[in-house]
Amino acid sequence: MTRWIKFPVGYYVYGIAVDGVVRIIVALSLMIGVVVQIHAQENPPTHGSFTVKSAPSGSAPQSVRDGWIGLTLPFDEIILCNSDIFGKLQDPSILSYVVSQETALNLLKSYSPESFRWWNENGFPSSSFAGFCFSTEPLVG
């Protein structure tokens, strides 16, 4: 933390004398650093990958949902998603990874052929919504 020391002739930062303009620049720099840090915390990454740690919620049979566990998927964004992997409404305050259905199912095809088969036989990938939402927090229960 920057220490401001007031002497009769002016301000010093780490022993260096600063005048009014420099004080303003230093103060603005510190505020910008705080804003950037807060912005980074409030705005999750827009892409990357994650590994499914627990079966996603949804209407698919448990064995089909278990087929996702351990699969690493790329995500397009992290958002507050109001539907689960099957499109069923859920708590809209849950942060979720959004994964393209086509991408997710192509990766699932080689990882868990039985689960892929179920999704394929039940109309997926679906044109009604483009992505699956996977909760960012493992489900308990």
MARDOTOR-874860 format. One record per residue: residue in one letter; x, y, z of N, C-alpha, C, CB in turn. Coordinates in Angstrom, 3 decimals, decimal comma, always signed. Glycine has a CB too. Example, Ala and Ser with C-alpha at 12.3 -4.5 7.8 and 13.67 -1.06 7.14 Angstrom:
# residues 2
SITE/residu/nc1/nc2/nc3/cac1/cac2/cac3/cc1/cc2/cc3/cbc1/cbc2/cbc3
SITE/A/+13,190/-5,690/+7,800/+12,300/-4,500/+7,800/+13,200/-3,300/+7,800/+11,308/-4,473/+9,046
SITE/S/+12,850/-2,250/+7,080/+13,670/-1,060/+7,140/+12,900/+0,030/+7,870/+14,084/-0,598/+5,725
END
This chain:
# residues 141
SITE/residu/nc1/nc2/nc3/cac1/cac2/cac3/cc1/cc2/cc3/cbc1/cbc2/cbc3
SITE/M/+0,845/-1,179/+0,000/+0,000/+0,000/+0,000/+0,892/+1,244/+0,000/-0,963/-0,003/+1,225
SITE/T/+0,504/+2,228/-0,800/+1,268/+3,463/-0,903/+1,119/+4,271/+0,373/+0,815/+4,287/-2,118
SITE/R/+2,238/+4,740/+0,887/+2,203/+5,550/+2,110/+2,458/+6,998/+1,739/+3,251/+5,054/+3,154
SITE/W/+1,525/+7,862/+2,096/+1,679/+9,295/+1,883/+2,201/+9,894/+3,189/+0,320/+9,967/+1,437
SITE/I/+3,290/+10,599/+3,089/+3,864/+11,242/+4,277/+3,831/+12,748/+4,037/+5,339/+10,734/+4,564
SITE/K/+3,179/+13,487/+4,944/+3,066/+14,939/+4,779/+4,198/+15,639/+5,529/+1,687/+15,445/+5,284
SITE/F/+4,970/+16,377/+4,775/+6,002/+17,227/+5,343/+5,603/+18,676/+5,052/+7,427/+16,884/+4,754
SITE/P/+6,174/+19,617/+5,775/+5,778/+21,024/+5,554/+5,944/+21,488/+4,109/+6,589/+21,927/+6,453
SITE/V/+6,839/+20,879/+3,353/+7,078/+21,358/+1,996/+6,307/+20,571/+0,938/+8,548/+21,298/+1,693
SITE/G/+5,587/+19,512/+1,278/+4,827/+18,775/+0,270/+4,637/+17,315/+0,647/+5,517/+18,867/-1,071
SITE/Y/+4,201/+16,525/-0,316/+3,963/+15,101/-0,110/+5,116/+14,281/-0,688/+2,626/+14,678/-0,753
SITE/Y/+5,361/+13,158/-0,048/+6,389/+12,253/-0,519/+5,793/+10,849/-0,620/+7,628/+12,275/+0,426
SITE/V/+6,095/+10,151/-1,707/+5,688/+8,760/-1,868/+6,980/+7,960/-1,958/+4,760/+8,545/-3,147
SITE/Y/+7,173/+7,050/-1,008/+8,404/+6,264/-0,952/+9,637/+7,162/-1,041/+8,425/+5,229/-2,080
SITE/G/+9,575/+8,289/-0,364/+10,727/+9,181/-0,300/+10,878/+10,115/-1,476/+11,946/+8,387/-0,175
SITE/I/+9,960/+10,087/-2,432/+10,055/+10,946/-3,615/+9,016/+12,058/-3,481/+9,837/+10,124/-4,940
SITE/A/+9,442/+13,288/-3,636/+8,522/+14,426/-3,527/+7,585/+14,435/-4,727/+9,303/+15,772/-3,432
SITE/V/+6,290/+14,693/-4,451/+5,316/+14,759/-5,540/+4,508/+16,039/-5,397/+4,382/+13,511/-5,541
SITE/D/+4,154/+16,614/-6,538/+3,329/+17,818/-6,487/+1,868/+17,449/-6,747/+3,822/+18,870/-7,520
SITE/G/+0,999/+18,412/-6,843/-0,436/+18,196/-6,979/-0,827/+17,366/-8,194/-1,128/+19,506/-7,043
SITE/V/-0,230/+17,617/-9,345/-0,575/+16,885/-10,568/-0,175/+15,414/-10,442/+0,114/+17,524/-11,797
SITE/V/+0,994/+15,185/-9,921/+1,455/+13,803/-9,750/+0,568/+13,078/-8,752/+2,927/+13,766/-9,283
SITE/R/+0,144/+13,758/-7,678/-0,763/+13,138/-6,706/-2,053/+12,704/-7,379/-1,069/+14,108/-5,553
SITE/I/-2,584/+13,542/-8,248/-3,822/+13,200/-8,972/-3,589/+11,995/-9,871/-4,321/+14,404/-9,814
SITE/I/-2,477/+11,978/-10,583/-2,166/+10,853/-11,477/-2,022/+9,560/-10,672/-0,867/+11,134/-12,279
SITE/V/-1,316/+9,621/-9,568/-1,141/+8,428/-8,729/-2,493/+7,962/-8,193/-0,168/+8,719/-7,555
SITE/A/-3,326/+8,884/-7,715/-4,642/+8,518/-7,179/-5,510/+7,884/-8,259/-5,349/+9,753/-6,592
SITE/L/-5,521/+8,473/-9,456/-6,306/+7,906/-10,560/-5,799/+6,525/-10,948/-6,266/+8,834/-11,777
SITE/S/-4,490/+6,346/-10,974/-3,916/+5,041/-11,304/-4,348/+3,979/-10,307/-2,393/+5,125/-11,345
SITE/L/-4,335/+4,335/-9,025/-4,762/+3,391/-7,997/-6,239/+3,051/-8,155/-4,496/+3,964/-6,600
SITE/M/-7,082/+4,066/-8,453/-8,516/+3,818/-8,629/-8,762/+2,946/-9,850/-9,285/+5,145/-8,761
SITE/I/-8,050/+3,197/-10,948/-8,217/+2,384/-12,158/-7,839/+0,945/-11,872/-7,365/+2,940/-13,320
SITE/G/-6,771/+0,737/-11,114/-6,362/-0,621/-10,748/-7,443/-1,340/-9,972/-5,084/-0,588/-9,934
SITE/V/-8,106/-0,650/-9,064/-9,188/-1,250/-8,275/-10,368/-1,568/-9,178/-9,625/-0,307/-7,127
SITE/V/-10,734/-0,644/-10,070/-11,861/-0,873/-10,985/-11,582/-2,055/-11,892/-12,141/+0,380/-11,828
SITE/V/-10,379/-2,157/-12,439/-10,025/-3,276/-13,306/-10,120/-4,589/-12,541/-8,611/-3,093/-13,879
SITE/Q/-9,656/-4,613/-11,306/-9,715/-5,826/-10,502/-11,167/-6,210/-10,219/-8,944/-5,638/-9,185
SITE/I/-12,015/-5,252/-9,861/-13,436/-5,533/-9,611/-14,102/-6,008/-10,892/-14,162/-4,278/-9,061
SITE/H/-13,819/-5,373/-12,016/-14,395/-5,753/-13,300/-14,037/-7,193/-13,647/-13,915/-4,804/-14,404
SITE/A/-12,794/-7,582/-13,412/-12,352/-8,950/-13,705/-13,093/-9,956/-12,841/-10,840/-9,087/-13,490
SITE/Q/-13,397/-9,610/-11,591/-14,112/-10,522/-10,711/-15,579/-10,634/-11,095/-13,987/-10,067/-9,269
SITE/E/-16,194/-9,538/-11,563/-17,609/-9,544/-11,904/-17,867/-10,104/-13,290/-18,167/-8,152/-11,809
SITE/N/-16,877/-10,119/-14,156/-17,048/-10,581/-15,522/-16,226/-11,843/-15,739/-16,644/-9,485/-16,528
SITE/P/-16,878/-13,007/-15,630/-16,158/-14,251/-15,801/-15,592/-14,389/-17,208/-17,061/-15,418/-15,490
SITE/P/-14,673/-15,333/-17,399/-14,062/-15,503/-18,717/-15,100/-15,784/-19,789/-13,044/-16,626/-18,683
SITE/T/-14,808/-15,377/-21,016/-15,762/-15,559/-22,110/-15,556/-16,873/-22,853/-15,657/-14,407/-23,081
SITE/H/-14,468/-17,543/-22,609/-14,261/-18,851/-23,234/-13,174/-19,608/-22,474/-13,877/-18,697/-24,736
SITE/G/-13,122/-20,890/-22,710/-12,154/-21,741/-22,033/-12,663/-23,163/-22,042/-11,896/-21,259/-20,587
SITE/S/-12,266/-23,933/-21,042/-12,762/-25,303/-20,939/-12,930/-25,671/-19,473/-11,804/-26,295/-21,645
SITE/F/-13,713/-26,687/-19,226/-13,965/-27,175/-17,878/-14,206/-28,673/-17,963/-15,179/-26,440/-17,217
SITE/T/-14,064/-29,349/-16,839/-14,343/-30,778/-16,757/-15,602/-30,967/-15,920/-13,132/-31,564/-16,145
SITE/V/-16,540/-31,735/-16,427/-17,796/-31,980/-15,725/-17,481/-32,823/-14,493/-18,848/-32,693/-16,655
SITE/K/-17,831/-32,292/-13,312/-17,505/-32,950/-12,037/-18,660/-33,775/-11,483/-17,095/-31,915/-11,013
SITE/S/-19,883/-33,456/-11,868/-21,046/-34,204/-11,392/-22,102/-34,208/-12,489/-21,614/-33,590/-10,072
SITE/A/-23,034/-35,119/-12,371/-24,083/-35,241/-13,390/-24,894/-33,950/-13,459/-25,011/-36,448/-13,086
SITE/P/-25,080/-33,418/-14,664/-25,896/-32,214/-14,789/-27,350/-32,506/-14,409/-25,819/-31,659/-16,224
SITE/S/-28,052/-31,473/-13,963/-29,469/-31,661/-13,659/-30,234/-31,771/-14,971/-30,024/-30,488/-12,784
SITE/G/-31,426/-32,291/-14,901/-32,247/-32,378/-16,100/-33,144/-33,587/-16,098/-31,382/-32,401/-17,314
SITE/S/-33,888/-33,722/-17,185/-34,893/-34,778/-17,306/-34,351/-36,062/-17,924/-36,046/-34,282/-18,127
SITE/A/-33,136/-36,045/-18,406/-32,549/-37,265/-18,981/-32,358/-38,295/-17,873/-31,185/-36,957/-19,691
SITE/P/-32,380/-39,579/-18,218/-32,132/-40,619/-17,199/-30,777/-40,401/-16,514/-32,178/-42,034/-17,843
SITE/Q/-30,689/-40,807/-15,257/-29,468/-40,615/-14,481/-28,252/-41,207/-15,186/-29,619/-41,238/-13,101
SITE/S/-28,390/-42,393/-15,761/-27,249/-43,037/-16,433/-26,763/-42,201/-17,618/-27,636/-44,452/-16,912
SITE/V/-27,679/-41,521/-18,282/-27,317/-40,664/-19,419/-26,601/-39,415/-18,915/-28,577/-40,273/-20,243
SITE/R/-27,126/-38,816/-17,837/-26,491/-37,624/-17,269/-25,127/-37,959/-16,684/-27,384/-37,000/-16,191
SITE/D/-24,987/-39,165/-16,111/-23,688/-39,601/-15,573/-22,637/-39,722/-16,672/-23,836/-40,946/-14,849
SITE/G/-23,071/-39,913/-17,903/-22,144/-40,046/-19,028/-21,291/-38,808/-19,273/-22,908/-40,365/-20,270
SITE/W/-21,722/-37,660/-18,763/-20,954/-36,423/-18,929/-19,799/-36,314/-17,938/-21,868/-35,226/-18,774
SITE/I/-19,883/-37,018/-16,800/-18,892/-36,864/-15,732/-17,488/-37,235/-16,232/-19,274/-37,739/-14,513
SITE/G/-16,561/-36,316/-16,015/-15,175/-36,526/-16,423/-14,847/-35,981/-17,804/-14,863/-37,978/-16,387
SITE/L/-15,866/-35,612/-18,581/-15,642/-35,090/-19,933/-15,227/-33,622/-19,850/-16,920/-35,249/-20,810
SITE/T/-14,184/-33,255/-20,581/-13,737/-31,866/-20,646/-14,364/-31,224/-21,869/-12,180/-31,767/-20,697
SITE/L/-15,027/-30,100/-21,623/-15,764/-29,413/-22,685/-15,296/-27,972/-22,822/-17,272/-29,454/-22,408
SITE/P/-15,257/-27,456/-24,047/-14,980/-26,029/-24,222/-16,269/-25,251/-23,970/-14,416/-25,731/-25,656
SITE/F/-16,156/-24,064/-23,368/-17,359/-23,262/-23,188/-17,245/-21,949/-23,938/-17,615/-23,002/-21,706
SITE/D/-18,402/-21,442/-24,349/-18,469/-20,194/-25,107/-18,564/-18,987/-24,196/-19,652/-20,217/-26,052
SITE/E/-19,218/-19,176/-23,034/-19,364/-18,096/-22,073/-19,882/-18,666/-20,759/-20,313/-16,997/-22,613
SITE/I/-19,815/-17,848/-19,711/-20,416/-18,202/-18,426/-21,506/-17,164/-18,188/-19,342/-18,231/-17,237
SITE/I/-22,732/-17,650/-18,002/-23,856/-16,735/-17,820/-24,774/-17,254/-16,715/-24,642/-16,561/-19,144
SITE/L/-25,712/-16,424/-16,307/-26,794/-16,875/-15,446/-27,800/-17,545/-16,366/-27,443/-15,683/-14,618
SITE/C/-27,846/-18,832/-16,318/-28,657/-19,626/-17,243/-29,949/-20,029/-16,533/-27,874/-20,892/-17,746
SITE/N/-31,069/-19,839/-17,187/-32,335/-20,182/-16,536/-32,876/-21,542/-16,972/-33,366/-19,114/-16,826
SITE/S/-32,052/-22,329/-17,659/-32,474/-23,683/-18,008/-31,297/-24,630/-17,862/-33,043/-23,738/-19,447
SITE/D/-31,606/-25,894/-17,581/-30,554/-26,877/-17,404/-30,167/-27,478/-18,757/-31,002/-27,980/-16,426
SITE/I/-29,407/-28,542/-18,720/-28,912/-29,171/-19,942/-30,046/-29,673/-20,840/-27,990/-30,324/-19,589
SITE/F/-31,219/-29,946/-20,264/-32,331/-30,472/-21,040/-33,352/-29,392/-21,392/-33,008/-31,588/-20,278
SITE/G/-33,072/-28,142/-21,014/-33,975/-27,046/-21,316/-35,031/-26,810/-20,247/-34,640/-27,300/-22,615
SITE/K/-34,978/-27,572/-19,150/-35,930/-27,416/-18,060/-35,541/-26,186/-17,235/-35,975/-28,697/-17,169
SITE/L/-36,542/-25,368/-16,872/-36,259/-24,156/-16,105/-35,610/-24,499/-14,769/-37,546/-23,354/-15,877
SITE/Q/-34,647/-23,678/-14,384/-33,953/-23,849/-13,113/-33,766/-22,481/-12,474/-32,581/-24,566/-13,309
SITE/D/-33,153/-22,452/-11,315/-32,876/-21,209/-10,604/-32,011/-20,307/-11,496/-32,166/-21,493/-9,236
SITE/P/-32,514/-19,114/-11,878/-31,763/-18,257/-12,795/-30,526/-17,608/-12,181/-32,658/-17,192/-13,314
SITE/S/-30,284/-17,834/-10,886/-29,116/-17,224/-10,256/-27,910/-18,153/-10,280/-29,437/-16,834/-8,826
SITE/I/-28,013/-19,294/-10,975/-26,911/-20,249/-11,042/-26,029/-19,927/-12,249/-27,446/-21,708/-11,125
SITE/L/-24,758/-19,660/-11,982/-23,818/-19,442/-13,090/-23,591/-20,758/-13,804/-22,468/-18,852/-12,583
SITE/S/-23,620/-20,700/-15,126/-23,469/-21,923/-15,914/-22,521/-21,695/-17,086/-24,835/-22,411/-16,423
SITE/Y/-21,789/-22,763/-17,421/-20,993/-22,769/-18,644/-21,954/-23,031/-19,789/-19,840/-23,846/-18,594
SITE/V/-21,847/-22,276/-20,866/-22,669/-22,522/-22,050/-21,785/-23,194/-23,093/-23,300/-21,189/-22,606
SITE/V/-22,231/-24,389/-23,498/-21,474/-25,186/-24,469/-22,367/-25,431/-25,677/-20,984/-26,545/-23,846
SITE/S/-21,846/-25,225/-26,843/-22,582/-25,520/-28,070/-23,048/-26,969/-28,034/-21,707/-25,253/-29,329
SITE/Q/-24,332/-27,200/-28,320/-24,867/-28,572/-28,325/-24,087/-29,459/-29,285/-26,356/-28,570/-28,709
SITE/E/-23,830/-28,949/-30,459/-23,137/-29,756/-31,467/-21,742/-30,158/-30,976/-23,030/-28,980/-32,798
SITE/T/-21,007/-29,211/-30,419/-19,669/-29,498/-29,900/-19,731/-30,498/-28,754/-18,986/-28,207/-29,434
SITE/A/-20,641/-30,251/-27,792/-20,764/-31,127/-26,625/-21,105/-32,553/-27,045/-21,833/-30,593/-25,663
SITE/L/-22,057/-32,686/-27,945/-22,474/-34,029/-28,357/-21,413/-34,733/-29,196/-23,773/-33,953/-29,140
SITE/N/-20,672/-33,989/-29,999/-19,573/-34,607/-30,759/-18,508/-35,161/-29,822/-18,941/-33,587/-31,726
SITE/L/-18,208/-34,448/-28,745/-17,220/-34,936/-27,772/-17,794/-36,094/-26,955/-16,773/-33,792/-26,832
SITE/L/-19,077/-36,011/-26,630/-19,727/-37,076/-25,860/-19,787/-38,371/-26,663/-21,141/-36,651/-25,442
SITE/K/-19,900/-38,263/-27,977/-20,033/-39,439/-28,853/-18,893/-40,424/-28,651/-20,083/-39,008/-30,317
SITE/S/-17,674/-39,924/-28,541/-16,536/-40,833/-28,353/-16,289/-41,134/-26,872/-15,271/-40,233/-28,979
SITE/Y/-16,723/-40,249/-25,967/-16,489/-40,422/-24,534/-17,494/-41,389/-23,906/-16,556/-39,071/-23,827
SITE/S/-18,754/-41,236/-24,272/-19,818/-42,082/-23,725/-20,844/-42,360/-24,822/-20,498/-41,405/-22,488
SITE/P/-20,566/-43,352/-25,682/-21,455/-43,630/-26,820/-22,901/-43,904/-26,412/-20,929/-44,811/-27,595
SITE/E/-23,116/-44,535/-25,252/-24,488/-44,830/-24,821/-25,249/-43,537/-24,521/-24,481/-45,744/-23,574
SITE/S/-24,588/-42,616/-23,828/-25,224/-41,334/-23,530/-25,488/-40,556/-24,819/-24,345/-40,503/-22,573
SITE/F/-24,509/-40,551/-25,709/-24,691/-39,863/-26,985/-25,887/-40,431/-27,732/-23,426/-39,975/-27,844
SITE/R/-25,982/-41,728/-27,762/-27,084/-42,380/-28,472/-28,431/-41,895/-27,927/-26,975/-43,921/-28,347
SITE/W/-28,565/-41,823/-26,596/-29,814/-41,359/-26,000/-30,144/-39,940/-26,455/-29,730/-41,417/-24,471
SITE/W/-29,151/-39,049/-26,403/-29,384/-37,661/-26,823/-29,795/-37,607/-28,287/-28,123/-36,803/-26,595
SITE/N/-29,115/-38,364/-29,115/-29,396/-38,375/-30,537/-30,807/-38,897/-30,817/-28,363/-39,221/-31,269
SITE/E/-31,211/-39,960/-30,112/-32,547/-40,532/-30,297/-33,651/-39,626/-29,760/-32,627/-41,884/-29,619
SITE/N/-33,291/-38,675/-28,913/-34,277/-37,767/-28,332/-34,226/-36,366/-28,930/-34,075/-37,684/-26,846
SITE/G/-33,737/-36,281/-30,155/-33,829/-35,035/-30,917/-32,740/-34,011/-30,718/-35,068/-34,409/-30,611
SITE/F/-31,585/-34,449/-30,289/-30,482/-33,511/-30,098/-29,360/-33,823/-31,068/-29,967/-33,557/-28,650
SITE/P/-28,654/-32,809/-31,562/-28,800/-31,409/-31,196/-30,137/-30,844/-31,671/-27,651/-30,594/-31,776
SITE/S/-30,684/-29,945/-30,877/-31,999/-29,362/-31,124/-31,852/-27,963/-31,698/-32,833/-29,326/-29,832
SITE/S/-32,730/-27,615/-32,594/-32,688/-26,271/-33,165/-33,409/-25,252/-32,280/-33,308/-26,278/-34,558
SITE/S/-34,111/-25,736/-31,246/-34,854/-24,806/-30,385/-33,936/-23,998/-29,464/-35,865/-25,574/-29,547
SITE/F/-32,789/-24,539/-29,097/-31,784/-23,767/-28,368/-30,416/-24,318/-28,736/-32,022/-23,828/-26,817
SITE/A/-29,446/-23,412/-28,856/-28,154/-23,766/-29,431/-27,161/-24,367/-28,452/-27,553/-22,573/-30,039
SITE/G/-27,338/-24,122/-27,154/-26,325/-24,556/-26,213/-26,875/-25,293/-25,020/-25,553/-23,397/-25,750
SITE/F/-25,998/-26,060/-24,380/-26,291/-26,707/-23,112/-25,724/-25,826/-22,004/-25,696/-28,160/-23,055
SITE/C/-26,415/-25,760/-20,876/-25,919/-25,037/-19,698/-25,483/-26,044/-18,650/-27,007/-24,078/-19,120
SITE/F/-24,206/-25,987/-18,271/-23,644/-26,834/-17,218/-23,335/-25,942/-16,027/-22,357/-27,597/-17,709
SITE/S/-23,878/-26,242/-14,873/-23,622/-25,444/-13,672/-22,130/-25,362/-13,404/-24,351/-26,039/-12,454
SITE/T/-21,685/-24,192/-12,956/-20,266/-24,007/-12,612/-19,941/-24,658/-11,273/-19,911/-22,508/-12,568
SITE/E/-20,976/-25,017/-10,502/-20,751/-25,653/-9,200/-21,250/-27,087/-9,259/-21,462/-24,869/-8,056
SITE/P/-20,443/-28,041/-8,773/-20,903/-29,428/-8,764/-22,194/-29,567/-7,941/-19,801/-30,356/-8,199
SITE/L/-23,093/-30,379/-8,440/-24,357/-30,588/-7,758/-24,174/-31,563/-6,603/-25,422/-31,103/-8,735
SITE/V/-24,909/-31,354/-5,537/-24,845/-32,227/-4,372/-26,183/-32,943/-4,269/-24,519/-31,424/-3,058
SITE/G/-26,122/-34,247/-4,001/-27,388/-34,922/-3,809/-27,569/-36,181/-4,516/-28,429/-34,084/-4,175
END
